[in-house]
Amino acid sequence: MNKILITILYTFISFTFVFSQHQELNEKPAIWKSKDHEADSNSLLSAFKKGVVSGHFRYFFMATDNTSGLSDYYANAFGGGIKYETAPFKHFQLGVSGFFIYNIGSSPLHRPDPHTQQMNRYEIGLFDIQDPLNKNDIDRLEEFYLRYIHRNVNITFGKQLINTPFINLQDGRMRPTEVEGLWIEYTDSQKISAHAGYIYRISPRSTVKWFSVAESIGIYPSGVNPDGTRSGYPGNLNSKGIFLANFSFPVSKNWRIQFWNQFTENIFNSAFLGLQFDKNLAKQTKFRFEAQAIRQDAVKDGGNKDASKTYFEKNGKAFTFGFKTGLLQNKSEYSFSYNRITKAGRYLMPREWGRDPFFTFMPRERNEGLADVHAVVVAGKRKFLKSGFTASLAYGGFDLPQAADFRKNKYGMPSYHQLNIDLQHKFKGFLKGLEAQFLYVYKRNTEKNVAEKYLFNKADMSLWNVVFNYRF
């Protein structure tokens, strides 16, 4: 985004802070404040004049407290952006948005820890991971799309936001993952929905550039190959893009089923099956049971004929399944979740594209890159409607292969327990639009005799997050 766009951002925005907590994967992206448009006009000029400008500012403080003897970090990030979307004209809409970020005070995130020689993991994600020294010129043209809306069909072409099990906004940093391509949505009054799309470029969270699908894999740390050598796939993959398809429909009054398939040409295929059962137990109380299964298979050579430079092993496969059960009430939610990644192979999904779709996902950690995993999470959430305050508590146990078991553990992650305390508040009255969040994460190592390099930024650590957001 050039200096002219930055000037426009400052002109349209005058005060504040935006959306911090992660979104569920079955929700539509809601980064920008939703506003209604006026109906079609006979004039293209009128469509532009009656368009809507949305904006937000965001402040994010993050700090990592590692075990004694290892480096600690902190960072302060501030940013803002605007979005403009025309009113509908002959069923068409044009949208564009941009965002800027400043590093307003942080540790030297470009320096490795002297004991382990490992780099910073969390705070650097608030800025540009490809240029940790850049503190002032972190900006990105995010959305730029043409949308066609008619009855139950919504077709969007260009740079946009999508939320799927495998490609999604990701949990909180400063900005989400964006994609470029064609995305089609269909819904009807019978609660039947379908999605299909072709993605050919991606701008991952914590970056400012746009990359081809193949180039986007490996921007984040790439871990090791199954033989323990450093992964060599960054910059060495070939793919024409990603093809996605989804179909969701009710089977009966209480049951719903959904299918997803993501085909990454020349690299791998991921198929997703999900089930959901809802049963009203009493007034404002609902019992919910959900289950999911994911099957992955290599396509051709997995991205490169050279085994040391491929992303998905030739003839490789992976299988994972899980369930979630709980109670949903007007003010409270309680759940128990389990997920299993079998011994068939490492579950792989580029971290640049989104977060895990597992029911046991907890913000600030992932189980991607692993095989032979058992995970359990117990969670509860309470809303205080009058005050606008929400409190969430989650505790999980994650039984992983040994950190040095390269074939099953791509990133050297030890088994761990994790505690998340999430407090959020939406202000009212004069401060309406302002949101505050405090997220504390503690991860405790449960693997015996593990090397320090496998603990640094991974376990025996605390992570503090304080976020202020304002949307208008």
Secondary structure, 3 states (H helix, E strand, C coil): CCHHHHHHHHHHCCCCCCCCCCCCCCCCCCCCCCCCCCCCCCCHHHHHHCCEEEEEEEEEEEEEECCCCCCCEEEEEEEEEEEEECCCECCEEEEEEEEEEEEEEECCCCCCCCCCCCCCCCHHHHCCCCCCCCCCCEEEEEEEEEEEEECCEEEEEEEECCCCCCCCCCCCCCCCCEEEEEEEEEECCCCCEEEEEEEEEEECCCCCCCEEHHHHCCCCCCCECCCCCECCCCCCCCCCCEEEEEEEEECCCCEEEEEEEEEECCCEEEEEEEEEEEEEEECCEEEEEEEEEEEEEECCCCCCCCHHHCCCCCCCEEEEEEEEEEEEECCEEEEEEEEEECCCCCECCCCCCCCCCCCCCCCCCCCCCECCEEEEEEEEEEEECCCCEEEEEEEEEEECCCCCCCCCECCCCCCEEEEEEEEEEECCHHHCCEEEEEEEEEEEECCCCCCHHHCCCCCCEEEEEEEEEEEC
